[in-house]
Amino acid sequence: MTPVTPPSPAREQEGTEGTDTTTDVGSTTDATPEPAPVTTNRPRPVAVPLGLLKAMRPRQWVKNVLVLAAPFAAGRLLDLSVLPDVALAFVAFSLAASGVYLINDTKDVEADRAHPKKRYRPIAAGVVPPTLAVVTGIVLFAGAIAVSLVADPDLALVTGIYIVVQLAYCLWLKHEPVIDICIVSSGFLMRAIAGGAAAGLYLSPWFLLTMAFGSLFMASGKRYAEMRLSERTGAKIRKSLERYSASYLRFVWSLSATIVIMAYGLWAFGIGVTAVPGRLPSAPSTWAIVSVVPFVIAVLRYAVDVDGGNGGEPEEIVLGDRVLQVLGLVWVVLMGLAVYTAMAH
């Protein structure tokens, strides 16, 4: 009889965060993800701080770059009187978002342990105690409000609304269809508004519409990608997905893409236009008009990535697509030329 060799510890620990676990070739059992093992022993002192930092998801802070959108569009991004307050807005939203992630992961700890990817999150894996996560989240919320007050009271108001809305999402509304998409998209919009509030800038209605429906486009795309993941793996990703269909999400996706392109076109065609009584309005900036091209191509490219089911988080798609990054860089250059040449005239 041939002796049976037990699996090595390295084999048992192959799973890493963000990858689905599968059975060995030839196994007769279904590839059903098992809950992440909960640590029964006290976590190591070094592991807890690192796990807490990971639970705060610093990689997600890239979303807060949206606070630069309003100052950039107004041509005030390099203004030394504006830049420090915008930087504080970035810090405030980073703290607030990390606090929300800690509360959310504590609330969903049992569900995350049955998820093919979320089971490896520090709280679900038992690395970070839930009580510590909640206390840290509250401290981060207080820090976000304090930092916002240093910049501008209006920024503190926007930050406070963001925290309240996101907590309502985590604790009650995340399983409500349509409401969940709207709240997720509102997070992107409030980041853009926060940048304008910190800098004390007027926000164009077309700019706000572009940000609002651009956010809805990304949020609905995220839900669609999650549905594709659920269909491929059989995992229960999110309760609200049970009330959605792929055709409905594609409808919201298409509608928001149409409106965001239209709103951006109207906004871009207004850059550089000045109205003087008794004279014809000046022509819009040529650079702004040309910027519509990379913007539309970027929207279509982003849609290809989401439709393939290769990613759900917007920052993951952007960081993983070199063509999309080039399009974004071209758009930034064109818009920079449009805004700053318009100011020079």
SULDANOR-V243206 format. One line per field, one symbol per residue. psi: psi as a letter, one per 40 degrees, with the letter a starting at -180 (. if undefined). A space follows every 10 residues. Layout:
BEGIN
psi = ???
END
This chain:
BEGIN
psi = hhihhiiidd defdhiheii iiiiheieii ghhiihhhhd ihiidddddd dddddegdde eddeeeeedd dddefedehe eddddddddd dddddddddd dddddddfdd ddeeiddede idddeedhhd dddddddddd dddddddddd dhdddddddd dddddddddd ddeeehiddd dddddddddd ddddddddef ihhidddddd dddddddddd dddddddddd ddeeigdhdd ddeiiddddd dddddddddd ddddddddee hehhhhheii iiiihddddd eddddddddd dddddddefe idhdddddee hddddddddd dddddddddd dddd.
END
